[in-house]
Amino acid sequence: MGRQHVGHNEIAAFAQDKVNLPKDKADEYRAQARRLREKLEGYLAEHPDFTLRKMMLSGSLAKGTALRSLNDIDVACYISGAAAPKDVKALLDYLAERLRKAFPNFSPDQVQPQTYSVTVSFRGSGLDVDVVPILYEGDAQWYGNLVSQDDGSFLKTSIPLHLEFAGKRRRAQEKHFAQVVRLAKFWSRRTKQERDGFRFKSFMIEMILAKLCDDGLDFSDYPEALQHFFTYIARTDFREKIIFDDYYPRSSVGTFSDPVQIIDPVNAVNNVARLYTAANADAIVEAALDAGDAIDAALAAPNKQLTVAYWQKVFGSSFQV
């Protein structure tokens, strides 16, 4: 049957070769983010008026779920003080001005305010660092107001708690949880390239898999774990409300009218899927059904050629055994 041709080991080898960000690259990117932080801290020592409280790596690189295709990294910048603007555009300009002063050798176009962040471009590596400001007022758990990438509004969040949440699931299934997240993100990225209008935010993928992890799913067999991921989306029609109680009681989560409801694990009033329409959800369900059917067919295929062809429906032509 198909599993003798493509099983867990073959999917793991594909992930290592085509999906995962190589360790040396991850180390290089982390070092670049560290240099950025150190440069800014040097500037701060001489300019105490810029009240930066914490600067830390965030996003997929920090959580160990980055793909090989990564071309930018996220750094959260906690800013406090009366001088920090409360208007989004003014805040981004304020941060950009100070980043330019911290990097006097950079040309102005290497430090550019974007819609929700300030991008610092390193010409040597070609890597962009997106510095995301968070207005901070001294909370012990590092809650602050982040500029939301969804709509530009201020959103209450805690980057350390988000990283702690992800780390708890990684420790629960060492190596395997993060790997299945990367495989699912790789599938989503390829699907987005092939299907007009398809969208499926990486953070939502992580939350679905965190729920399955909490429910006791064993991630150590990658074909089975992926099949459970796609089956969950199809079975629930992507309409089941997902809630975590790591940092607040379930009873504190309000009522939402959005078609898709995945509640932020560190903010009970934030539905991270609030901008997803019923049509968006239906497109995700359709893609998940197709991927699940392909895996079923691959596991039952009578020969290697057919097995690989079915897996290519999930991962594309780069999947070879």
C-alpha positions as CSV (number, residue, x, y, z in Angstrom):
1,M,0.0,0.0,0.0
2,G,1.0,3.7,-0.3
3,R,2.4,4.0,3.2
4,Q,5.3,1.7,2.3
5,H,6.3,4.2,-0.3
6,V,5.6,7.4,1.6
7,G,5.2,7.4,5.3
8,H,6.3,9.5,8.2
9,N,10.0,9.2,7.4
10,E,9.6,10.4,3.8
11,I,7.4,13.3,4.9
12,A,10.0,14.2,7.5
13,A,12.8,14.1,4.9
14,F,10.8,16.3,2.6
15,A,10.2,18.8,5.4
16,Q,13.9,18.9,6.2
17,D,14.8,19.4,2.5
18,K,12.1,21.7,1.2
19,V,9.9,23.1,4.0
20,N,12.0,24.0,7.1
21,L,14.2,27.1,7.5
22,P,17.8,25.6,7.8
23,K,19.3,25.9,11.2
24,D,22.3,28.0,10.0
25,K,19.9,30.4,8.4
26,A,17.7,30.6,11.5
27,D,20.8,31.3,13.6
28,E,21.9,34.0,11.2
29,Y,18.5,35.7,11.2
30,R,18.3,35.5,15.0
31,A,21.8,37.1,15.2
32,Q,20.7,39.9,12.9
33,A,17.7,40.6,15.1
34,R,20.0,40.6,18.1
35,R,22.4,43.1,16.5
36,L,19.4,45.3,15.7
37,R,18.4,45.2,19.4
38,E,21.9,45.9,20.6
39,K,22.3,48.8,18.2
40,L,19.0,50.3,19.5
41,E,20.0,49.7,23.1
42,G,23.3,51.6,22.4
43,Y,21.2,54.5,21.1
44,L,18.9,54.3,24.1
45,A,21.8,54.6,26.5
46,E,22.6,58.0,25.0
47,H,19.0,59.1,24.5
48,P,17.0,58.2,27.6
49,D,14.0,60.2,26.2
50,F,13.2,57.3,24.0
51,T,11.6,55.0,26.5
52,L,12.0,51.6,25.0
53,R,11.2,49.0,27.6
54,K,11.7,45.7,25.8
55,M,12.7,44.6,22.3
56,M,12.2,40.9,21.4
57,L,12.0,38.5,18.5
58,S,8.4,37.5,17.8
59,G,6.6,35.6,15.0
60,S,7.5,32.3,13.4
61,L,11.2,32.6,13.9
62,A,10.7,33.0,17.6
63,K,8.3,30.1,17.8
64,G,10.3,27.7,15.7
65,T,7.7,27.5,12.9
66,A,9.5,29.5,10.2
67,L,9.5,28.2,6.6
68,R,12.4,28.0,4.3
69,S,10.8,30.8,2.3
70,L,11.1,33.3,5.2
71,N,12.3,36.7,4.0
72,D,11.5,38.9,6.9
73,I,11.4,38.6,10.7
74,D,9.3,40.2,13.3
75,V,10.6,42.1,16.3
76,A,8.3,43.6,18.9
77,C,9.3,47.0,20.3
78,Y,7.7,47.9,23.7
79,I,7.5,51.7,24.0
80,S,6.2,53.7,26.9
81,G,6.2,57.3,28.2
82,A,4.2,60.4,27.7
83,A,6.2,61.4,24.5
84,A,5.1,58.2,22.6
85,P,2.4,59.2,20.1
86,K,-1.0,57.4,20.5
87,D,-1.8,57.8,16.8
88,V,-0.7,54.9,14.6
89,K,1.0,56.8,11.9
90,A,2.6,59.2,14.3
91,L,3.8,56.3,16.4
92,L,5.4,54.6,13.4
93,D,7.1,57.8,12.3
94,Y,8.4,58.3,15.8
95,L,9.9,54.8,15.9
96,A,11.3,55.2,12.3
97,E,13.1,58.4,13.3
98,R,14.8,56.8,16.2
99,L,15.8,53.7,14.2
100,R,17.4,55.9,11.6
101,K,19.4,57.7,14.3
102,A,20.4,54.3,15.8
103,F,21.6,53.2,12.3
104,P,23.4,56.4,11.0
105,N,25.1,54.4,8.3
106,F,21.8,53.3,6.7
107,S,20.3,55.3,3.9
108,P,16.8,56.6,4.7
109,D,15.2,54.1,2.4
110,Q,16.5,51.2,4.5
111,V,14.3,52.3,7.4
112,Q,10.7,52.7,6.2
113,P,7.4,53.0,8.1
114,Q,4.9,50.6,6.7
115,T,1.1,50.4,7.4
116,Y,1.6,48.6,10.7
117,S,5.3,48.4,11.4
118,V,8.7,49.9,10.5
119,T,10.8,47.8,8.1
120,V,14.6,47.8,8.5
121,S,16.3,46.4,5.4
122,F,19.7,44.9,5.7
123,R,21.3,45.0,2.3
124,G,24.0,42.4,3.0
125,S,21.7,39.6,3.8
126,G,18.7,40.9,1.9
127,L,16.6,40.3,5.1
128,D,13.9,42.7,6.2
129,V,13.2,43.1,9.9
130,D,9.7,44.3,10.7
131,V,9.8,46.3,13.9
132,V,6.3,46.4,15.4
133,P,5.6,49.0,18.1
134,I,3.7,48.1,21.2
135,L,2.5,50.9,23.5
136,Y,3.3,49.7,27.1
137,E,2.1,51.0,30.4
138,G,4.0,48.8,32.9
139,D,1.9,45.6,32.9
140,A,3.8,42.7,34.7
141,Q,2.8,40.2,32.0
142,W,3.9,42.6,29.2
143,Y,0.4,43.3,27.9
144,G,0.4,46.4,25.7
145,N,-1.3,47.8,22.6
146,L,0.0,46.4,19.3
147,V,-0.8,47.9,15.9
148,S,-3.0,45.1,14.4
149,Q,-1.8,43.8,11.0
150,D,-5.4,43.0,10.2
151,D,-6.9,46.5,10.2
152,G,-4.4,48.9,11.8
153,S,-6.3,49.3,15.1
154,F,-4.7,49.0,18.5
155,L,-4.9,45.5,19.8
156,K,-4.2,44.3,23.4
157,T,-1.5,41.6,23.4
158,S,1.4,40.1,25.2
159,I,4.3,38.8,23.1
160,P,6.0,36.9,26.0
161,L,2.7,35.1,26.7
162,H,2.2,34.2,23.0
163,L,5.7,32.7,22.9
164,E,5.0,30.9,26.2
165,F,1.8,29.5,24.8
166,A,3.5,28.2,21.7
167,G,6.4,26.8,23.8
168,K,4.1,24.8,25.9
169,R,2.7,23.0,22.9
170,R,6.2,22.5,21.5
171,R,7.4,20.9,24.8
172,A,4.3,18.7,24.9
173,Q,5.3,17.1,21.5
174,E,8.9,17.9,21.2
175,K,10.0,18.5,17.5
176,H,6.7,17.1,16.1
177,F,4.3,20.0,16.9
178,A,6.4,22.6,15.3
179,Q,7.1,20.4,12.3
180,V,3.4,19.7,11.6
181,V,2.7,23.4,11.9
182,R,5.4,24.1,9.3
183,L,4.0,21.4,7.0
184,A,0.4,22.8,7.3
185,K,1.7,26.3,6.6
186,F,3.6,25.0,3.5
187,W,0.4,23.5,2.2
188,S,-1.5,26.7,2.9
189,R,1.1,28.8,1.1
190,R,1.1,26.6,-1.9
191,T,-2.8,26.6,-2.0
192,K,-2.8,30.4,-1.8
193,Q,-0.6,30.5,-4.9
194,E,-2.9,28.2,-6.8
195,R,-6.4,29.4,-5.7
196,D,-7.5,32.9,-6.3
197,G,-8.8,34.6,-3.1
198,F,-7.6,31.8,-0.8
199,R,-6.4,33.1,2.6
200,F,-5.5,31.2,5.7
201,K,-3.5,33.1,8.3
202,S,-0.5,31.1,9.7
203,F,-1.6,32.1,13.3
204,M,-5.0,30.4,12.7
205,I,-3.3,27.2,11.5
206,E,-1.1,27.3,14.7
207,M,-4.2,27.7,16.9
208,I,-6.1,24.8,15.2
209,L,-3.1,22.5,15.7
210,A,-2.7,23.8,19.3
211,K,-6.3,22.7,20.0
212,L,-5.6,19.3,18.4
213,C,-2.5,19.0,20.5
214,D,-4.4,19.9,23.7
215,D,-7.1,17.3,22.7
216,G,-4.4,14.6,22.8
217,L,-3.6,14.1,19.1
218,D,-0.3,12.4,18.7
219,F,1.8,14.4,16.1
220,S,4.6,11.9,15.8
221,D,3.2,10.4,12.6
222,Y,3.1,13.2,10.1
223,P,0.7,11.7,7.5
224,E,-1.8,10.9,10.3
225,A,-1.4,14.3,12.0
226,L,-1.9,16.2,8.8
227,Q,-5.0,14.0,8.0
228,H,-6.4,14.9,11.4
229,F,-5.8,18.6,10.7
230,F,-7.7,18.5,7.4
231,T,-10.4,16.2,8.9
232,Y,-11.0,18.7,11.8
233,I,-11.5,21.6,9.4
234,A,-13.9,19.5,7.2
235,R,-15.8,17.9,10.0
236,T,-16.5,21.2,11.8
237,D,-17.1,23.1,8.5
238,F,-14.5,25.5,10.0
239,R,-17.2,26.9,12.2
240,E,-16.3,25.5,15.6
241,K,-15.4,28.1,18.2
242,I,-11.8,27.5,19.4
243,I,-11.0,28.8,23.0
244,F,-7.9,28.3,25.2
245,D,-7.9,28.8,29.0
246,D,-4.1,29.2,29.6
247,Y,-4.5,32.9,30.6
248,Y,-8.2,33.5,31.2
249,P,-11.3,31.5,32.1
250,R,-13.5,30.3,29.2
251,S,-16.4,32.1,30.8
252,S,-14.7,35.4,30.0
253,V,-15.0,34.9,26.3
254,G,-17.9,36.8,24.9
255,T,-20.4,36.1,22.1
256,F,-19.2,36.7,18.5
257,S,-21.2,36.8,15.3
258,D,-18.3,36.1,13.0
259,P,-18.5,32.9,10.9
260,V,-15.1,31.8,12.0
261,Q,-14.2,32.1,15.7
262,I,-10.7,31.4,16.9
263,I,-10.1,33.4,20.1
264,D,-6.7,34.9,20.8
265,P,-5.2,32.8,23.7
266,V,-4.0,35.9,25.5
267,N,-7.0,38.2,24.8
268,A,-10.5,36.9,25.4
269,V,-12.2,39.7,23.4
270,N,-10.1,39.3,20.3
271,N,-11.3,36.9,17.6
272,V,-8.2,36.4,15.4
273,A,-10.4,35.2,12.5
274,R,-12.8,38.2,12.7
275,L,-12.1,39.3,9.1
276,Y,-12.8,35.9,7.6
277,T,-16.1,35.7,5.7
278,A,-18.3,32.7,5.2
279,A,-16.8,32.5,1.6
280,N,-13.3,32.5,3.0
281,A,-14.2,29.7,5.4
282,D,-15.9,27.7,2.7
283,A,-12.7,28.0,0.5
284,I,-10.6,26.7,3.4
285,V,-13.0,23.8,3.9
286,E,-12.9,22.9,0.2
287,A,-9.1,23.0,0.1
288,A,-8.9,20.9,3.3
289,L,-11.3,18.3,1.8
290,D,-9.2,18.1,-1.3
291,A,-6.0,17.7,0.7
292,G,-7.5,15.1,3.0
293,D,-8.9,13.1,0.0
294,A,-5.4,13.2,-1.6
295,I,-3.7,11.8,1.6
296,D,-6.4,9.1,1.9
297,A,-5.7,8.1,-1.8
298,A,-1.9,8.3,-1.2
299,L,-2.1,6.0,1.8
300,A,-4.1,3.4,-0.2
301,A,-2.2,3.7,-3.5
302,P,-0.9,0.5,-5.0
303,N,2.4,1.8,-6.2
304,K,5.1,4.4,-5.6
305,Q,4.3,6.5,-8.7
306,L,0.6,7.0,-7.7
307,T,1.5,7.6,-4.0
308,V,3.9,10.4,-4.9
309,A,1.4,11.9,-7.3
310,Y,-1.3,12.1,-4.6
311,W,1.2,13.7,-2.1
312,Q,2.0,16.2,-4.8
313,K,-1.6,17.3,-4.7
314,V,-0.9,18.4,-1.1
315,F,2.6,19.7,-1.4
316,G,3.2,20.4,-5.1
317,S,5.7,19.2,-7.6
318,S,8.7,19.8,-5.2
319,F,7.6,16.7,-3.3
320,Q,9.7,13.8,-4.6
321,V,10.8,10.5,-3.1
